[in-house]
């Protein structure tokens, strides 16, 4: 780690020296690239220099303790040594965290798909509970949500619902929600009062840009269909809904949320891009050695990640063994506590694996 930091510090000095040259200031493209690189390095360098000062202060205090005989100065030196050593330890941990590789997808918008699993109508009702929870959480984070498609049940649940979450850092918060969510409660459809277990699956996909996923129009089969839903004047009267089939993968996407056929097509293409990008990303991740792969992150969607137990008012995240007795609060969108704990566990796993980012990429050097 220190070797990487020393290399980064040399690069930081070189950038500052080049930025001070008149010829650099007149080269707008070069100047902008250097400023961007400097902005990336500056927070790390600030902490690294504070760390080096703490180490130096500790060494000075240690030498003073070896040479000094005055009791008052010895006491002062001992106190300075303790403070400097504590600062060095704290700053070293900060540096480790700052050196962790950033997930390039974290700032992206997301596509969230919730599907009812085992449990029939109760599973569909639970899918609705999860959708409500995520919408309320998005509101608390000041993200925007848009429904793309839904398959409602007569009881008010969803066999399936897909929606977009738009906002800076949306993927960094929602990515931990992929997997199987299990609920244990007395269903509204159960007259005998028995506790029923049912499941819903959640898939969180980062939204992809056109440049990240190229779709050949010849690979698409596009069909216009009539909207379906709970009723209303517009439903089932105009063919505004869109169904896309991506022939090479067999992926089918439907969008019926908008009255405009064009808007539905645009949303459907966003979902298709996200699905294709997800396949591409997962294929790349499979190439990563298993011992270096985070055990928290965006795991297998067939994995049971969380249980919501209504009789006990308990929510348990099985990946990190976290149990909270505040089910109503959590279902009202206050899930930052769980997500923060998952992010912390993810960070700890990366630290254990010794994963550090390259602060001086070759393409940025002069």
C-alpha positions as CSV (number, residue, x, y, z in Angstrom):
1,X,0.0,0.0,0.0
2,X,2.8,2.5,0.9
3,X,4.5,1.8,-2.4
4,X,1.3,2.7,-4.3
5,X,0.9,5.8,-2.2
6,X,4.5,6.9,-2.8
7,X,4.0,6.5,-6.5
8,X,0.8,8.4,-6.3
9,X,2.5,11.2,-4.4
10,X,5.2,11.5,-7.1
11,X,2.5,11.7,-9.8
12,X,0.6,14.3,-7.7
13,X,3.7,16.5,-7.6
14,X,4.3,16.1,-11.3
15,X,0.7,17.1,-12.0
16,X,0.9,20.2,-9.9
17,X,4.2,21.2,-11.6
18,X,2.7,20.7,-15.0
19,X,-0.4,22.7,-14.1
20,X,1.7,25.7,-13.1
21,X,3.3,25.9,-16.6
22,X,1.9,28.6,-18.9
23,X,1.8,26.2,-21.9
24,X,-0.4,23.8,-20.0
25,X,-2.9,26.5,-19.1
26,X,-3.4,27.3,-22.8
27,X,-4.0,23.6,-23.7
28,X,-7.6,23.4,-22.5
29,X,-8.0,19.6,-23.1
30,X,-4.8,18.7,-21.3
31,X,-5.5,21.1,-18.5
32,X,-9.0,19.6,-18.0
33,X,-7.5,16.1,-17.9
34,X,-4.9,17.0,-15.4
35,X,-7.4,18.8,-13.1
36,X,-9.6,15.7,-13.2
37,X,-6.7,13.5,-12.2
38,X,-5.6,15.9,-9.5
39,X,-9.2,15.9,-8.1
40,X,-9.0,12.1,-7.8
41,X,-5.7,12.1,-6.0
42,X,-6.1,15.2,-3.8
43,X,-8.2,13.6,-1.0
44,X,-5.9,10.6,-0.8
45,X,-2.8,12.8,-0.8
46,X,-4.2,15.0,2.0
47,X,-4.7,11.9,4.2
48,X,-1.3,10.4,3.2
49,X,0.6,13.5,4.1
50,X,-1.2,13.7,7.5
51,X,-0.3,10.0,8.0
52,X,3.4,10.7,7.2
53,X,3.4,13.6,9.7
54,X,1.9,11.4,12.4
55,X,4.6,8.8,11.8
56,X,7.3,11.5,11.9
57,X,5.8,13.0,15.1
58,X,5.8,9.6,16.7
59,X,9.5,9.0,15.7
60,X,10.5,12.4,17.1
61,X,8.7,11.7,20.4
62,X,10.3,8.3,20.6
63,X,13.8,9.8,20.2
64,X,13.0,12.5,22.8
65,X,12.1,9.7,25.2
66,X,15.4,8.0,24.6
67,X,17.5,11.2,25.1
68,X,15.6,13.4,27.6
69,X,16.0,13.1,31.4
70,X,13.6,16.0,32.5
71,X,10.5,14.3,34.0
72,X,8.1,17.0,32.7
73,X,9.5,16.7,29.1
74,X,9.4,12.9,29.4
75,X,5.8,13.1,30.3
76,X,5.0,15.5,27.5
77,X,7.0,13.3,25.0
78,X,5.1,10.2,26.1
79,X,1.8,11.9,25.6
80,X,2.8,13.1,22.2
81,X,4.0,9.6,21.2
82,X,0.6,8.1,22.2
83,X,-1.3,10.7,20.3
84,X,0.9,10.4,17.2
85,X,0.6,6.6,17.2
86,X,-3.2,6.7,17.5
87,X,-3.4,9.3,14.7
88,X,-1.1,7.1,12.5
89,X,-3.3,4.0,13.1
90,X,-6.5,6.0,12.4
91,X,-5.1,7.6,9.2
92,X,-3.8,4.3,7.9
93,X,-7.3,2.8,8.1
94,X,-8.7,5.9,6.3
95,X,-6.1,5.4,3.6
96,X,-7.0,1.7,3.1
97,X,-10.7,2.7,2.6
98,X,-9.8,5.5,0.3
99,X,-7.6,3.2,-1.8
100,X,-10.4,0.6,-2.3
101,X,-11.3,0.3,-6.0
102,X,-14.5,2.2,-6.8
103,X,-17.4,0.3,-8.4
104,X,-17.7,2.0,-11.8
105,X,-21.5,1.3,-11.8
106,X,-22.2,3.0,-8.4
107,X,-23.3,6.3,-9.8
108,X,-25.8,4.8,-12.3
109,X,-29.6,4.8,-12.3
110,X,-31.1,1.4,-11.8
111,X,-33.8,-0.9,-13.1
112,X,-35.5,-2.9,-10.3
113,X,-37.6,-6.0,-11.1
114,X,-39.7,-7.6,-8.3
115,X,-41.4,-10.9,-9.0
116,X,-43.7,-13.0,-6.8
117,X,-42.1,-16.3,-5.9
118,X,-43.4,-19.2,-3.9
119,X,-46.7,-18.6,-2.0
120,X,-49.3,-17.7,-4.6
121,X,-51.4,-14.6,-3.8
122,X,-49.5,-14.0,-0.6
123,X,-46.2,-13.8,-2.6
124,X,-47.8,-11.3,-4.9
125,X,-49.0,-9.2,-2.0
126,X,-45.5,-9.3,-0.5
127,X,-44.0,-8.2,-3.9
128,X,-46.3,-5.1,-3.5
129,X,-45.0,-4.5,0.1
130,X,-41.4,-4.6,-1.3
131,X,-42.3,-2.2,-4.1
132,X,-43.9,0.2,-1.6
133,X,-40.8,0.0,0.6
134,X,-38.4,0.8,-2.3
135,X,-40.5,3.7,-3.5
136,X,-40.6,5.2,0.0
137,X,-36.8,4.6,0.3
138,X,-36.3,6.3,-3.0
139,X,-38.3,9.3,-1.8
140,X,-36.2,9.6,1.3
141,X,-33.0,9.6,-0.9
142,X,-34.7,12.0,-3.3
143,X,-34.6,9.6,-6.1
144,X,-37.2,9.5,-8.8
145,X,-39.2,6.3,-9.6
146,X,-41.0,5.4,-12.8
147,X,-43.0,2.2,-13.3
148,X,-42.2,0.5,-16.6
149,X,-44.5,-2.5,-16.5
150,X,-46.6,-4.4,-14.0
151,X,-48.8,-7.5,-13.7
152,X,-51.3,-6.8,-10.9
153,X,-53.5,-9.3,-9.0
154,X,-57.0,-8.7,-8.0
155,X,-56.0,-8.4,-4.4
156,X,-53.6,-5.5,-4.9
157,X,-50.4,-7.4,-5.2
158,X,-48.0,-7.9,-8.2
159,X,-47.0,-11.0,-9.9
160,X,-44.3,-8.9,-11.4
161,X,-43.4,-5.2,-11.4
162,X,-40.5,-3.4,-13.1
163,X,-39.5,0.2,-12.3
164,X,-36.7,2.7,-12.9
165,X,-34.9,4.5,-10.0
166,X,-33.2,7.7,-11.2
167,X,-30.7,9.6,-9.1
168,X,-27.0,10.0,-8.4
169,X,-25.6,6.9,-6.7
170,X,-28.8,4.9,-7.0
171,X,-27.0,1.7,-7.9
172,X,-24.6,2.1,-4.9
173,X,-27.6,1.8,-2.6
174,X,-29.9,-0.6,-4.4
175,X,-27.3,-3.1,-5.5
176,X,-27.4,-5.0,-2.2
177,X,-31.1,-5.8,-2.7
178,X,-30.7,-8.4,-5.4
179,X,-31.8,-11.8,-4.2
180,X,-34.7,-13.7,-2.6
181,X,-36.7,-12.0,0.1
182,X,-38.7,-14.2,2.4
183,X,-41.8,-13.2,4.4
184,X,-43.3,-15.0,7.4
185,X,-46.8,-13.7,8.4
186,X,-50.4,-14.6,8.7
187,X,-51.7,-13.8,5.2
188,X,-54.8,-11.7,4.5
189,X,-56.1,-14.6,2.5
190,X,-55.7,-17.1,5.4
191,X,-58.8,-17.4,7.6
192,X,-57.3,-19.9,10.2
193,X,-54.5,-17.5,11.4
194,X,-51.6,-19.8,10.4
195,X,-48.2,-18.2,9.7
196,X,-47.4,-18.6,6.0
197,X,-44.0,-18.4,4.4
198,X,-43.7,-16.9,0.9
199,X,-41.0,-15.3,-1.2
200,X,-40.3,-12.6,-3.8
201,X,-37.2,-12.1,-5.9
202,X,-35.6,-8.8,-6.5
203,X,-33.2,-8.0,-9.4
204,X,-31.3,-4.7,-9.5
205,X,-29.7,-3.8,-12.9
206,X,-27.6,-0.8,-13.6
207,X,-29.0,1.3,-16.4
208,X,-26.7,1.2,-19.5
209,X,-25.9,3.9,-22.0
210,X,-26.1,3.4,-25.7
211,X,-22.3,3.4,-25.9
212,X,-22.0,0.6,-23.4
213,X,-24.5,-1.8,-25.1
214,X,-24.8,-1.8,-28.9
215,X,-28.1,-3.2,-30.1
216,X,-28.5,-4.2,-33.7
217,X,-32.0,-3.2,-34.9
218,X,-32.0,-6.5,-37.0
219,X,-31.9,-8.4,-33.7
220,X,-35.1,-6.9,-32.5
221,X,-38.7,-8.0,-33.0
222,X,-41.0,-5.2,-32.0
223,X,-44.7,-5.8,-31.4
224,X,-47.4,-3.2,-30.4
225,X,-50.0,-4.6,-28.0
226,X,-53.0,-3.3,-26.1
227,X,-52.4,-2.1,-22.6
228,X,-53.7,-4.2,-19.8
229,X,-54.4,-3.3,-16.2
230,X,-57.1,-2.8,-13.5
231,X,-59.4,-0.8,-15.8
232,X,-60.1,2.7,-17.0
233,X,-61.0,4.4,-20.2
234,X,-57.6,4.1,-21.9
235,X,-56.9,0.5,-21.0
236,X,-57.4,-2.1,-23.7
237,X,-58.5,0.5,-26.3
238,X,-55.3,1.6,-28.0
239,X,-52.2,-0.4,-28.9
240,X,-49.7,1.8,-27.1
241,X,-47.9,-0.9,-25.2
242,X,-44.7,-2.3,-26.6
243,X,-43.2,-5.8,-26.5
244,X,-39.5,-6.2,-27.5
245,X,-37.9,-9.5,-28.3
246,X,-34.1,-9.6,-28.5
247,X,-33.7,-12.6,-30.8
248,X,-30.0,-13.5,-29.9
249,X,-30.7,-13.8,-26.2
250,X,-34.5,-14.5,-26.1
251,X,-35.0,-11.6,-23.7
252,X,-38.6,-10.2,-23.8
253,X,-39.4,-6.7,-22.4
254,X,-42.8,-5.2,-22.2
255,X,-43.7,-1.6,-21.3
256,X,-47.2,-0.3,-21.0
257,X,-46.9,2.5,-18.4
258,X,-47.2,5.4,-20.9
259,X,-50.0,6.3,-23.2
260,X,-47.5,7.2,-25.9
261,X,-46.2,4.3,-27.9
262,X,-42.9,6.2,-28.5
263,X,-42.4,6.6,-24.7
264,X,-43.1,3.0,-24.0
265,X,-40.6,2.0,-26.7
266,X,-38.0,4.3,-25.2
267,X,-38.5,2.8,-21.7
268,X,-38.5,-0.8,-23.0
269,X,-35.2,-0.1,-24.8
270,X,-33.7,1.1,-21.4
271,X,-34.8,-2.1,-19.8
272,X,-33.3,-4.2,-22.6
273,X,-30.0,-2.3,-22.5
274,X,-29.9,-2.8,-18.7
275,X,-30.5,-6.6,-19.1
276,X,-27.9,-7.0,-21.8
277,X,-25.4,-4.9,-19.8
278,X,-26.1,-7.0,-16.8
279,X,-25.3,-10.2,-18.8
280,X,-22.1,-8.6,-20.0
281,X,-21.1,-7.5,-16.5
282,X,-21.8,-10.9,-15.0
283,X,-19.7,-12.6,-17.6
284,X,-16.8,-10.3,-16.8
285,X,-17.2,-10.9,-13.1
286,X,-17.0,-14.7,-13.6
287,X,-13.5,-14.2,-14.8
288,X,-12.5,-12.7,-11.4
289,X,-10.9,-15.3,-9.1
290,X,-13.4,-16.6,-6.6
291,X,-11.2,-15.8,-3.6
292,X,-11.1,-12.1,-4.6
293,X,-14.8,-11.7,-5.2
294,X,-16.8,-9.8,-2.6
295,X,-19.2,-12.1,-0.6
296,X,-21.7,-9.3,0.0
297,X,-22.2,-7.1,-3.1
298,X,-24.6,-8.1,-5.9
299,X,-24.8,-11.8,-5.2
300,X,-26.6,-14.7,-6.8
301,X,-30.3,-13.8,-7.3
302,X,-31.3,-17.3,-6.2
303,X,-29.8,-16.7,-2.8
304,X,-32.1,-16.1,0.1
305,X,-30.8,-12.8,1.4
306,X,-33.4,-11.5,3.9
307,X,-36.4,-12.7,6.1
308,X,-39.2,-10.4,7.2
309,X,-40.9,-12.1,10.2
310,X,-44.1,-10.2,11.1
311,X,-45.1,-12.1,14.3
312,X,-41.7,-11.2,15.9
313,X,-41.4,-7.8,14.2
314,X,-38.0,-9.0,13.0
315,X,-36.0,-8.4,9.8
316,X,-32.8,-10.6,9.4
317,X,-30.3,-10.1,6.6
318,X,-28.7,-13.5,6.3
319,X,-25.5,-12.4,4.4
320,X,-24.1,-10.5,7.4
321,X,-26.2,-12.0,10.2
322,X,-27.9,-8.7,11.1
323,X,-31.3,-8.8,12.9
324,X,-33.4,-5.7,13.5
325,X,-36.6,-5.6,15.5
326,X,-38.2,-2.6,13.6
327,X,-40.1,-4.2,10.7
328,X,-42.7,-1.5,10.3
329,X,-40.0,1.2,10.2
330,X,-38.0,-0.7,7.6
331,X,-41.0,-1.4,5.5
332,X,-41.8,2.3,5.5
333,X,-38.5,2.9,3.6
334,X,-36.0,3.4,6.4
335,X,-33.6,0.7,5.1
336,X,-30.4,2.9,5.2
337,X,-29.3,1.1,8.4
338,X,-29.3,-2.3,6.6
339,X,-27.7,-1.0,3.4
340,X,-25.0,0.9,5.4
341,X,-24.2,-2.4,7.3
342,X,-23.9,-4.3,4.0
343,X,-21.7,-1.6,2.5
344,X,-19.4,-1.8,5.6
345,X,-19.2,-5.6,5.3
346,X,-18.4,-5.3,1.6
347,X,-15.6,-2.8,2.4
348,X,-14.2,-5.1,5.1
349,X,-14.2,-8.0,2.6
350,X,-12.3,-6.0,0.1
351,X,-9.8,-4.9,2.8
352,X,-9.3,-8.5,3.8
353,X,-8.6,-9.4,0.2
354,X,-6.1,-6.6,-0.1
355,X,-7.9,-4.9,-3.0
356,X,-6.5,-1.5,-3.8
357,X,-7.1,0.8,-6.7
358,X,-4.4,1.9,-9.1
359,X,-4.1,5.7,-8.4
360,X,-1.7,6.3,-11.3
361,X,-3.2,4.6,-14.4
362,X,-0.8,4.5,-17.3
363,X,-3.1,6.4,-19.6
364,X,-3.0,9.4,-17.4
365,X,0.8,9.7,-17.2
366,X,2.9,12.0,-19.2
